[in-house]
């Protein structure tokens, strides 16, 4: 087989590989999970300040009642 024919087959093989790679959607679910995890983290961060205050008030009332 000549060098030109081998080079042509190699190029065709590479093109087929990259076309298949472009059609691959396996990574989409990983990205979706990352977005959901980020949203959950934002909600938890947003609620933590309010919950922290409520817990502090609860323990303060308990401490006052025990004295």
C-alpha positions in Angstrom: 0.0 0.0 0.0 1.4 3.4 -0.9 2.1 6.2 1.5 -0.7 8.4 0.0 -3.2 5.6 0.3 -2.2 5.0 4.0 -2.4 8.7 4.7 -5.8 8.9 3.1 -7.1 6.0 5.1 -5.7 7.5 8.3 -7.4 10.9 7.6 -10.7 9.1 6.8 -10.4 7.2 10.1 -9.8 10.4 12.0 -12.7 12.1 10.4 -15.0 9.2 11.2 -13.8 9.3 14.8 -14.5 13.0 15.3 -17.9 12.7 13.7 -18.8 10.0 16.1 -17.4 12.0 19.0 -19.6 15.0 18.0 -22.7 12.8 18.1 -21.8 11.4 21.5 -24.3 12.7 24.2 -23.1 10.7 27.2 -21.6 13.8 28.8 -25.0 15.7 28.7 -26.3 13.8 31.7 -23.2 14.6 33.8 -23.7 18.3 33.0 -27.3 18.1 34.0 -26.4 16.5 37.3 -23.9 19.2 38.0 -26.5 21.9 37.3 -29.0 20.3 39.7 -26.3 19.9 42.4 -25.4 23.6 42.0 -29.1 24.6 42.3 -29.5 22.5 45.5 -26.3 24.0 46.9 -27.7 27.5 46.3 -31.0 26.7 48.0 -29.2 25.2 51.0 -26.9 28.3 51.2 -29.9 30.6 51.0 -31.8 28.8 53.7 -28.9 28.3 56.1 -28.9 31.9 57.3 -32.6 31.8 58.2 -32.4 28.3 59.8 -29.2 29.3 61.8 -31.0 32.3 63.3 -34.0 30.1 64.2 -31.8 27.5 65.9 -29.9 30.2 67.8 -33.2 31.7 69.1 -34.4 28.2 70.1 -31.3 27.4 72.2 -31.4 30.9 73.7 -35.0 30.3 74.9 -34.1 26.8 76.2 -31.1 28.3 78.1 -33.3 31.1 79.5 -35.9 28.6 80.6 -33.3 26.4 82.4 -31.9 29.3 84.4 
